Amino acid sequence: MAKKYSCKNCGAELFFDPKTGKLHCDYCGFDYDPSEYDMTPSEEASSDQTIPQFQEAETADPAEAASSQTATDDSVSTDDLVVYQCPNCGAEVITSKKTVATTCVYCNRAITLTGNVKGEFRPDYVLPFKKDRKDVENAYRALCRQSILTPRLFSRESTVQKIKGMYVPYWLYSFNGSASVNVRAERIRVYRSGDDEVTETSRYRIHEEGDGFFDRIPADAMKEMDNIMMDSIEPFDFSELQKFNPAFLTGFYTQQWDDSAADNEPRAKGRAKHALSDEVMSRIGTYTMRTIESEQYKWSGQRVEQVMIPVWMMYTEYKGKKYVFGMNGQTGKMMGTIPRDPVRLLEIGGGIFIVSQIVMMVLRILGVM
């Protein structure tokens, strides 16, 4: 079911403003706290009856599948796509079954697909955007200006407009961890004894243990996302988490997760293992050489939370290669690499030459030269 949030003063559509943390009306200027539009349990129960359930289409023909639906059904499934009716202009919005918020391509209004955040796919928390579109555009343009060899494609307005704000689903893992490590170490000392150089090697076997509590290790839950990119825009301040409310999603793209908590668990525990290992090895002391012979890690008290994390993303392609840029929607930390094009030197040099020729021609006409 497509849902929009309307201003209580003038009825215009509201959008979430990252700067104020409020739902803002562009027409009358009123702001509302998202909690004012939170669905109460009774409202959720009643709305469940009107939210269309996703079912596989009986035919591969989208037109035939659409015509088979009743006039009151505003969701039509065809394979992995779902057709929603925009509540603002009535246009049909085609999106993935996994999308929970999008924008109408016809009237550019935000659509929150509340039917897609029910049941097992309803997150526990949301981390609201704090950086708005202007912030990310300024940061991206600054990145483009770092080199005169930046290809024109990356500076074009059409490329900048590809930047999209989206809520990325994450799993947050919390657990206790303990490590037991056996290390073989050597300490080598070289000294002189008379005319001789003596090398003394001392060998040790060391056992060390350590433990710790790991609070909310994040792991993105979308298979198509680059894990290295997602990890690189950390950290996030999870003290600012809000109880999930679809109102926070207005104006942003949102996807449901397709990578389960169980599949991502080794990734989170791998990070915890690395941290525990570093802590244990730091206690062992300084040796010429240290080699881990065996190690054992145990985990207990695990808790997993489902969270929507704010990210600004842009994808573009240049000379057959894809380039991805990401910004932490909370802190503004940006990651991404812009290629360098040596041809730009020729373009710049050619432009300077043409300008100089024009200047010289004007000066001749004026009789200066």
C-alpha positions as a Markdown table, in Angstrom:
| # | Residue | x | y | z |
|---|---|---|---|---|
| 1 | Met | 0.0 | 0.0 | 0.0 |
| 2 | Ala | 1.4 | 3.4 | -1.0 |
| 3 | Lys | 1.3 | 5.9 | 1.8 |
| 4 | Lys | 2.1 | 9.6 | 1.9 |
| 5 | Tyr | 2.2 | 12.0 | 4.9 |
| 6 | Ser | 0.1 | 15.1 | 4.6 |
| 7 | Cys | 0.5 | 18.5 | 6.4 |
| 8 | Lys | -2.1 | 18.9 | 9.2 |
| 9 | Asn | -2.3 | 22.6 | 8.4 |
| 10 | Cys | -2.6 | 22.8 | 4.6 |
| 11 | Gly | -2.8 | 19.2 | 3.4 |
| 12 | Ala | 0.4 | 19.3 | 1.3 |
| 13 | Glu | 2.8 | 16.4 | 1.2 |
| 14 | Leu | 5.5 | 16.2 | 3.9 |
| 15 | Phe | 9.2 | 15.2 | 3.4 |
| 16 | Phe | 11.7 | 14.3 | 6.1 |
| 17 | Asp | 14.3 | 17.1 | 6.6 |
| 18 | Pro | 17.7 | 15.7 | 7.7 |
| 19 | Lys | 18.7 | 19.1 | 9.1 |
| 20 | Thr | 15.8 | 19.4 | 11.6 |
| 21 | Gly | 14.9 | 15.8 | 12.0 |
| 22 | Lys | 11.3 | 16.8 | 11.3 |
| 23 | Leu | 8.7 | 16.2 | 8.6 |
| 24 | His | 8.6 | 19.5 | 6.7 |
| 25 | Cys | 5.9 | 21.1 | 4.6 |
| 26 | Asp | 7.4 | 23.1 | 1.7 |
| 27 | Tyr | 4.1 | 25.0 | 1.2 |
| 28 | Cys | 3.2 | 26.5 | 4.6 |
| 29 | Gly | 6.5 | 25.8 | 6.4 |
| 30 | Phe | 5.1 | 23.7 | 9.2 |
| 31 | Asp | 7.3 | 21.0 | 10.8 |
| 32 | Tyr | 6.1 | 17.8 | 12.5 |
| 33 | Asp | 7.9 | 15.3 | 14.6 |
| 34 | Pro | 7.8 | 11.8 | 12.9 |
| 35 | Ser | 6.2 | 10.4 | 16.1 |
| 36 | Glu | 3.1 | 12.4 | 15.3 |
| 37 | Tyr | 2.5 | 10.2 | 12.3 |
| 38 | Asp | 3.5 | 6.9 | 13.9 |
| 39 | Met | 1.0 | 4.1 | 13.4 |
| 40 | Thr | -0.7 | 2.9 | 16.6 |
| 41 | Pro | -1.2 | -0.8 | 17.1 |
| 42 | Ser | -4.9 | -0.5 | 16.3 |
| 43 | Glu | -4.2 | 1.4 | 13.1 |
| 44 | Glu | -1.7 | -1.2 | 12.1 |
| 45 | Ala | -4.1 | -4.0 | 12.7 |
| 46 | Ser | -6.8 | -2.4 | 10.6 |
| 47 | Ser | -4.5 | -1.3 | 7.8 |
| 48 | Asp | -3.2 | -4.9 | 7.4 |
| 49 | Gln | -6.6 | -5.8 | 5.8 |
| 50 | Thr | -6.1 | -3.2 | 3.0 |
| 51 | Ile | -2.4 | -3.9 | 2.3 |
| 52 | Pro | -2.2 | -6.1 | -0.8 |
| 53 | Gln | -0.3 | -9.3 | -0.3 |
| 54 | Phe | 2.5 | -10.1 | -2.7 |
| 55 | Gln | 1.7 | -13.1 | -4.9 |
| 56 | Glu | 3.4 | -14.6 | -7.9 |
| 57 | Ala | 1.6 | -13.6 | -11.2 |
| 58 | Glu | -0.1 | -16.5 | -12.9 |
| 59 | Thr | 1.1 | -15.3 | -16.2 |
| 60 | Ala | 4.4 | -13.8 | -17.5 |
| 61 | Asp | 2.5 | -11.2 | -19.5 |
| 62 | Pro | 2.4 | -8.0 | -17.3 |
| 63 | Ala | -0.6 | -6.5 | -19.2 |
| 64 | Glu | -2.6 | -9.7 | -18.7 |
| 65 | Ala | -1.6 | -9.9 | -15.0 |
| 66 | Ala | -2.6 | -6.2 | -14.5 |
| 67 | Ser | -6.0 | -6.7 | -16.1 |
| 68 | Ser | -6.8 | -9.7 | -13.9 |
| 69 | Gln | -6.6 | -7.5 | -10.7 |
| 70 | Thr | -9.7 | -5.9 | -9.2 |
| 71 | Ala | -10.2 | -2.1 | -9.5 |
| 72 | Thr | -9.7 | -1.7 | -5.8 |
| 73 | Asp | -6.3 | -3.5 | -5.7 |
| 74 | Asp | -3.4 | -1.0 | -6.0 |
| 75 | Ser | -0.6 | -3.6 | -6.2 |
| 76 | Val | 0.0 | -6.0 | -9.1 |
| 77 | Ser | 2.8 | -8.5 | -9.0 |
| 78 | Thr | 4.7 | -9.6 | -12.2 |
| 79 | Asp | 7.7 | -11.8 | -11.4 |
| 80 | Asp | 10.0 | -9.6 | -9.2 |
| 81 | Leu | 8.2 | -6.3 | -9.9 |
| 82 | Val | 5.2 | -4.7 | -8.3 |
| 83 | Val | 3.0 | -1.9 | -9.7 |
| 84 | Tyr | 1.8 | 0.6 | -7.2 |
| 85 | Gln | -0.6 | 3.5 | -7.8 |
| 86 | Cys | 0.9 | 6.9 | -6.8 |
| 87 | Pro | -1.5 | 8.3 | -4.1 |
| 88 | Asn | -0.7 | 11.9 | -5.4 |
| 89 | Cys | -1.1 | 11.8 | -9.2 |
| 90 | Gly | -2.5 | 8.3 | -9.8 |
| 91 | Ala | 0.4 | 7.2 | -12.0 |
| 92 | Glu | 1.6 | 3.6 | -11.9 |
| 93 | Val | 4.9 | 3.3 | -10.1 |
| 94 | Ile | 6.8 | 0.1 | -10.9 |
| 95 | Thr | 9.3 | -1.0 | -8.3 |
| 96 | Ser | 10.8 | -4.1 | -6.8 |
| 97 | Lys | 9.0 | -6.2 | -4.3 |
| 98 | Lys | 11.8 | -5.4 | -1.9 |
| 99 | Thr | 11.4 | -1.6 | -2.1 |
| 100 | Val | 9.7 | 0.0 | 0.9 |
| 101 | Ala | 10.0 | 3.6 | -0.2 |
| 102 | Thr | 10.6 | 5.3 | -3.5 |
| 103 | Thr | 9.7 | 8.4 | -5.5 |
| 104 | Cys | 7.1 | 8.7 | -8.3 |
| 105 | Val | 8.9 | 9.3 | -11.6 |
| 106 | Tyr | 6.0 | 11.4 | -12.8 |
| 107 | Cys | 5.3 | 13.9 | -10.1 |
| 108 | Asn | 8.5 | 13.3 | -8.1 |
| 109 | Arg | 6.5 | 12.8 | -4.9 |
| 110 | Ala | 7.8 | 10.5 | -2.1 |
| 111 | Ile | 5.9 | 7.2 | -1.7 |
| 112 | Thr | 6.3 | 5.0 | 1.4 |
| 113 | Leu | 5.1 | 1.5 | 0.6 |
| 114 | Thr | 4.0 | 0.6 | 4.1 |
| 115 | Gly | 2.9 | -2.9 | 3.0 |
| 116 | Asn | 6.5 | -3.8 | 2.5 |
| 117 | Val | 7.6 | -3.1 | 6.1 |
| 118 | Lys | 5.3 | -5.6 | 7.7 |
| 119 | Gly | 6.0 | -8.9 | 9.5 |
| 120 | Glu | 9.6 | -10.2 | 9.4 |
| 121 | Phe | 10.8 | -7.3 | 7.3 |
| 122 | Arg | 9.8 | -4.5 | 9.7 |
| 123 | Pro | 13.0 | -3.1 | 11.2 |
| 124 | Asp | 13.6 | -2.5 | 14.9 |
| 125 | Tyr | 15.2 | 0.9 | 14.5 |
| 126 | Val | 16.0 | 3.7 | 12.0 |
| 127 | Leu | 19.0 | 6.0 | 12.1 |
| 128 | Pro | 17.7 | 9.3 | 10.5 |
| 129 | Phe | 19.5 | 11.3 | 7.9 |
| 130 | Lys | 21.4 | 14.3 | 9.1 |
| 131 | Lys | 23.2 | 15.3 | 5.9 |
| 132 | Asp | 20.9 | 16.6 | 3.1 |
| 133 | Arg | 21.3 | 16.6 | -0.6 |
| 134 | Lys | 23.1 | 19.9 | -0.7 |
| 135 | Asp | 25.7 | 18.5 | 1.7 |
| 136 | Val | 26.5 | 15.5 | -0.5 |
| 137 | Glu | 26.5 | 17.5 | -3.8 |
| 138 | Asn | 29.0 | 20.0 | -2.3 |
| 139 | Ala | 31.2 | 17.2 | -1.1 |
| 140 | Tyr | 31.0 | 15.4 | -4.4 |
| 141 | Arg | 31.8 | 18.6 | -6.4 |
| 142 | Ala | 34.8 | 19.3 | -4.1 |
| 143 | Leu | 36.0 | 15.8 | -4.9 |
| 144 | Cys | 35.8 | 16.5 | -8.6 |
| 145 | Arg | 37.7 | 19.7 | -8.2 |
| 146 | Gln | 40.7 | 18.0 | -6.6 |
| 147 | Ser | 42.3 | 17.3 | -10.0 |
| 148 | Ile | 42.2 | 19.1 | -13.4 |
| 149 | Leu | 42.2 | 15.6 | -14.9 |
| 150 | Thr | 38.7 | 14.8 | -13.7 |
| 151 | Pro | 36.7 | 13.6 | -16.8 |
| 152 | Arg | 33.9 | 16.0 | -17.8 |
| 153 | Leu | 31.3 | 13.2 | -17.2 |
| 154 | Phe | 31.8 | 13.3 | -13.5 |
| 155 | Ser | 31.3 | 17.1 | -13.2 |
| 156 | Arg | 28.2 | 17.2 | -15.4 |
| 157 | Glu | 24.9 | 18.2 | -13.7 |
| 158 | Ser | 23.2 | 15.1 | -15.1 |
| 159 | Thr | 25.8 | 13.0 | -13.2 |
| 160 | Val | 25.3 | 14.9 | -10.0 |
| 161 | Gln | 21.6 | 14.4 | -10.2 |
| 162 | Lys | 22.2 | 10.6 | -10.1 |
| 163 | Ile | 23.0 | 11.0 | -6.4 |
| 164 | Lys | 20.3 | 9.3 | -4.4 |
| 165 | Gly | 19.5 | 9.2 | -0.7 |
| 166 | Met | 18.6 | 5.7 | 0.5 |
| 167 | Tyr | 18.1 | 3.8 | 3.7 |
| 168 | Val | 20.3 | 0.7 | 3.6 |
| 169 | Pro | 19.2 | -2.3 | 5.7 |
| 170 | Tyr | 21.7 | -3.4 | 8.3 |
| 171 | Trp | 22.0 | -6.1 | 10.9 |
| 172 | Leu | 23.5 | -5.0 | 14.2 |
| 173 | Tyr | 25.2 | -7.8 | 16.2 |
| 174 | Ser | 25.9 | -7.6 | 20.0 |
| 175 | Phe | 27.6 | -10.4 | 21.9 |
| 176 | Asn | 30.3 | -11.4 | 24.4 |
| 177 | Gly | 33.5 | -12.8 | 23.1 |
| 178 | Ser | 36.4 | -14.6 | 24.6 |
| 179 | Ala | 39.8 | -15.6 | 23.1 |
| 180 | Ser | 42.4 | -18.2 | 24.0 |
| 181 | Val | 45.6 | -17.9 | 22.1 |
| 182 | Asn | 48.8 | -20.0 | 22.0 |
| 183 | Val | 51.8 | -18.2 | 20.6 |
| 184 | Arg | 55.4 | -19.2 | 19.6 |
| 185 | Ala | 57.8 | -16.3 | 20.0 |
| 186 | Glu | 61.5 | -15.6 | 19.5 |
| 187 | Arg | 63.7 | -12.9 | 20.9 |
| 188 | Ile | 67.0 | -12.5 | 19.1 |
| 189 | Arg | 69.9 | -10.5 | 20.6 |
| 190 | Val | 73.1 | -9.8 | 18.7 |
| 191 | Tyr | 76.3 | -8.7 | 20.6 |
| 192 | Arg | 80.0 | -8.9 | 20.3 |
| 193 | Ser | 82.3 | -11.0 | 22.5 |
| 194 | Gly | 85.8 | -10.1 | 21.8 |
| 195 | Asp | 86.4 | -10.4 | 18.1 |
| 196 | Asp | 83.2 | -12.5 | 17.6 |
| 197 | Glu | 79.7 | -11.5 | 16.8 |
| 198 | Val | 77.3 | -13.6 | 18.8 |
| 199 | Thr | 73.6 | -14.2 | 18.0 |
| 200 | Glu | 71.5 | -15.3 | 20.9 |
| 201 | Thr | 68.0 | -16.7 | 20.2 |
| 202 | Ser | 65.5 | -17.3 | 23.0 |
| 203 | Arg | 62.4 | -19.2 | 22.2 |
| 204 | Tyr | 59.1 | -19.0 | 24.2 |
| 205 | Arg | 55.7 | -20.6 | 24.2 |
| 206 | Ile | 53.1 | -18.1 | 25.5 |
| 207 | His | 49.4 | -18.6 | 26.4 |
| 208 | Glu | 47.2 | -15.5 | 26.7 |
| 209 | Glu | 43.5 | -15.0 | 27.1 |
| 210 | Gly | 41.1 | -12.1 | 26.6 |
| 211 | Asp | 37.4 | -11.2 | 26.5 |
| 212 | Gly | 35.2 | -8.3 | 25.7 |
| 213 | Phe | 31.7 | -7.2 | 24.9 |
| 214 | Phe | 30.9 | -6.1 | 21.3 |
| 215 | Asp | 28.0 | -3.7 | 21.0 |
| 216 | Arg | 26.2 | -3.3 | 17.7 |
| 217 | Ile | 28.7 | -4.4 | 15.1 |
| 218 | Pro | 27.1 | -3.4 | 11.8 |
| 219 | Ala | 26.8 | -5.4 | 8.6 |
| 220 | Asp | 24.8 | -4.3 | 5.6 |
| 221 | Ala | 22.1 | -6.7 | 4.5 |
| 222 | Met | 22.0 | -6.2 | 0.7 |
| 223 | Lys | 23.9 | -8.6 | -1.5 |
| 224 | Glu | 24.4 | -6.0 | -4.3 |
| 225 | Met | 26.1 | -3.6 | -2.0 |
| 226 | Asp | 29.9 | -3.5 | -1.9 |
| 227 | Asn | 30.8 | -4.6 | 1.6 |
| 228 | Ile | 34.2 | -2.8 | 1.4 |
| 229 | Met | 32.4 | 0.5 | 0.5 |
| 230 | Met | 29.8 | 0.1 | 3.2 |
| 231 | Asp | 32.4 | -0.7 | 5.9 |
| 232 | Ser | 34.6 | 2.3 | 4.7 |
| 233 | Ile | 31.9 | 4.9 | 5.4 |
| 234 | Glu | 31.6 | 3.9 | 9.1 |
| 235 | Pro | 31.4 | 4.7 | 11.9 |
| 236 | Phe | 27.8 | 5.4 | 12.8 |
| 237 | Asp | 26.6 | 6.9 | 16.1 |
| 238 | Phe | 24.0 | 4.3 | 17.2 |
| 239 | Ser | 23.1 | 6.3 | 20.3 |
| 240 | Glu | 20.9 | 8.3 | 17.8 |
| 241 | Leu | 18.8 | 5.3 | 16.8 |
| 242 | Gln | 15.1 | 5.9 | 16.7 |
| 243 | Lys | 12.3 | 3.3 | 17.0 |
| 244 | Phe | 11.3 | 2.4 | 13.5 |
| 245 | Asn | 8.7 | 4.7 | 12.0 |
| 246 | Pro | 7.9 | 4.7 | 8.2 |
| 247 | Ala | 7.6 | 8.5 | 8.4 |
| 248 | Phe | 11.4 | 8.7 | 8.5 |
| 249 | Leu | 11.6 | 7.1 | 5.0 |
| 250 | Thr | 9.6 | 9.8 | 3.2 |
| 251 | Gly | 11.6 | 11.3 | 0.3 |
| 252 | Phe | 14.3 | 8.5 | 0.3 |
| 253 | Tyr | 14.7 | 5.2 | -1.5 |
| 254 | Thr | 14.6 | 2.2 | 0.7 |
| 255 | Gln | 15.2 | -1.5 | 0.1 |
| 256 | Gln | 14.4 | -4.6 | 2.2 |
| 257 | Trp | 17.3 | -6.9 | 3.0 |
| 258 | Asp | 18.0 | -9.9 | 1.0 |
| 259 | Asp | 21.1 | -11.1 | 3.0 |
| 260 | Ser | 20.0 | -12.9 | 6.1 |
| 261 | Ala | 21.3 | -12.3 | 9.6 |
| 262 | Ala | 22.7 | -15.8 | 9.7 |
| 263 | Asp | 24.6 | -15.3 | 6.5 |
| 264 | Asn | 26.2 | -12.0 | 7.8 |
| 265 | Glu | 27.0 | -13.4 | 11.2 |
| 266 | Pro | 30.5 | -14.7 | 10.2 |
| 267 | Arg | 31.3 | -11.2 | 8.9 |
| 268 | Ala | 30.5 | -9.6 | 12.2 |
| 269 | Lys | 32.3 | -12.2 | 14.3 |
| 270 | Gly | 35.3 | -11.9 | 11.9 |
| 271 | Arg | 35.6 | -8.2 | 12.9 |
| 272 | Ala | 35.2 | -9.1 | 16.6 |
| 273 | Lys | 37.8 | -11.9 | 16.3 |
| 274 | His | 40.3 | -9.4 | 14.7 |
| 275 | Ala | 39.7 | -7.0 | 17.6 |
| 276 | Leu | 40.1 | -9.6 | 20.2 |
| 277 | Ser | 43.3 | -11.0 | 18.6 |
| 278 | Asp | 44.9 | -7.6 | 18.5 |
| 279 | Glu | 44.0 | -7.0 | 22.2 |
| 280 | Val | 45.5 | -10.4 | 23.2 |
| 281 | Met | 48.7 | -10.0 | 21.1 |
| 282 | Ser | 49.2 | -6.5 | 22.6 |
| 283 | Arg | 49.4 | -8.1 | 26.1 |
| 284 | Ile | 52.1 | -10.6 | 25.0 |
| 285 | Gly | 54.8 | -8.0 | 24.7 |
| 286 | Thr | 57.5 | -7.3 | 22.1 |
| 287 | Tyr | 59.5 | -10.1 | 20.5 |
| 288 | Thr | 61.5 | -10.4 | 17.3 |
| 289 | Met | 59.0 | -12.8 | 16.0 |
| 290 | Arg | 55.6 | -13.9 | 17.1 |
| 291 | Thr | 53.5 | -16.7 | 15.5 |
| 292 | Ile | 50.1 | -17.8 | 16.5 |
| 293 | Glu | 50.1 | -21.6 | 16.9 |
| 294 | Ser | 46.5 | -22.1 | 17.9 |
| 295 | Glu | 43.5 | -19.9 | 18.8 |
| 296 | Gln | 40.0 | -20.5 | 20.1 |
| 297 | Tyr | 37.1 | -18.0 | 20.2 |
| 298 | Lys | 33.8 | -18.4 | 22.0 |
| 299 | Trp | 30.7 | -16.2 | 21.7 |
| 300 | Ser | 27.7 | -15.9 | 23.9 |
| 301 | Gly | 24.7 | -13.7 | 24.7 |
| 302 | Gln | 24.1 | -12.8 | 21.1 |
| 303 | Arg | 21.5 | -10.2 | 20.1 |
| 304 | Val | 20.6 | -9.2 | 16.5 |
| 305 | Glu | 18.7 | -6.0 | 15.6 |
| 306 | Gln | 17.3 | -4.9 | 12.2 |
| 307 | Val | 18.2 | -1.3 | 11.4 |
| 308 | Met | 17.8 | 1.1 | 8.5 |
| 309 | Ile | 21.0 | 3.2 | 7.9 |
| 310 | Pro | 21.2 | 6.5 | 5.9 |
| 311 | Val | 23.5 | 6.5 | 2.9 |
| 312 | Trp | 23.9 | 8.8 | -0.1 |
| 313 | Met | 24.9 | 6.8 | -3.2 |
| 314 | Met | 25.8 | 7.4 | -6.8 |
| 315 | Tyr | 26.6 | 4.9 | -9.5 |
| 316 | Thr | 28.0 | 5.9 | -12.9 |
| 317 | Glu | 29.9 | 4.3 | -15.7 |
| 318 | Tyr | 33.0 | 5.6 | -17.5 |
| 319 | Lys | 34.9 | 3.8 | -20.3 |
| 320 | Gly | 33.2 | 0.5 | -19.5 |
| 321 | Lys | 34.0 | 0.6 | -15.8 |
| 322 | Lys | 31.5 | 1.3 | -13.0 |
| 323 | Tyr | 32.3 | 3.9 | -10.3 |
| 324 | Val | 30.5 | 4.0 | -7.0 |
| 325 | Phe | 30.4 | 6.9 | -4.5 |
| 326 | Gly | 29.0 | 6.6 | -1.0 |
| 327 | Met | 28.4 | 9.1 | 1.8 |
| 328 | Asn | 27.5 | 8.4 | 5.4 |
| 329 | Gly | 24.1 | 10.1 | 5.7 |
| 330 | Gln | 24.7 | 10.8 | 9.4 |
| 331 | Thr | 28.4 | 12.0 | 9.5 |
| 332 | Gly | 29.1 | 13.1 | 5.9 |
| 333 | Lys | 32.1 | 10.8 | 5.6 |
| 334 | Met | 32.5 | 10.2 | 1.8 |
| 335 | Met | 34.2 | 7.4 | -0.1 |
| 336 | Gly | 34.8 | 6.9 | -3.8 |
| 337 | Thr | 37.5 | 7.4 | -6.4 |
| 338 | Ile | 37.3 | 9.6 | -9.5 |
| 339 | Pro | 39.5 | 8.5 | -12.4 |
| 340 | Arg | 42.1 | 10.7 | -14.0 |
| 341 | Asp | 41.9 | 11.3 | -17.8 |
| 342 | Pro | 45.3 | 12.4 | -19.3 |
| 343 | Val | 43.3 | 13.6 | -22.4 |
| 344 | Arg | 42.1 | 16.4 | -20.3 |
| 345 | Leu | 45.6 | 17.9 | -20.4 |
| 346 | Leu | 45.3 | 18.1 | -24.2 |
| 347 | Glu | 41.8 | 19.7 | -23.9 |
| 348 | Ile | 42.9 | 22.2 | -21.4 |
| 349 | Gly | 46.1 | 23.0 | -23.4 |
| 350 | Gly | 44.1 | 23.3 | -26.6 |
| 351 | Gly | 41.6 | 25.6 | -24.9 |
| 352 | Ile | 44.4 | 27.9 | -23.6 |
| 353 | Phe | 45.9 | 28.0 | -27.1 |
| 354 | Ile | 42.6 | 29.0 | -28.7 |
| 355 | Val | 42.0 | 31.7 | -26.2 |
| 356 | Ser | 45.5 | 33.1 | -26.6 |
| 357 | Gln | 45.0 | 33.2 | -30.4 |
| 358 | Ile | 41.7 | 35.1 | -30.0 |
| 359 | Val | 43.4 | 37.6 | -27.7 |
| 360 | Met | 46.2 | 38.2 | -30.1 |
| 361 | Met | 43.8 | 38.7 | -33.0 |
| 362 | Val | 41.8 | 41.3 | -31.0 |
| 363 | Leu | 45.0 | 43.1 | -30.1 |
| 364 | Arg | 46.0 | 43.2 | -33.8 |
| 365 | Ile | 42.7 | 44.6 | -34.8 |
| 366 | Leu | 43.0 | 47.3 | -32.2 |
| 367 | Gly | 46.5 | 48.1 | -33.5 |
| 368 | Val | 48.2 | 47.2 | -30.2 |
| 369 | Met | 50.4 | 44.6 | -32.0 |
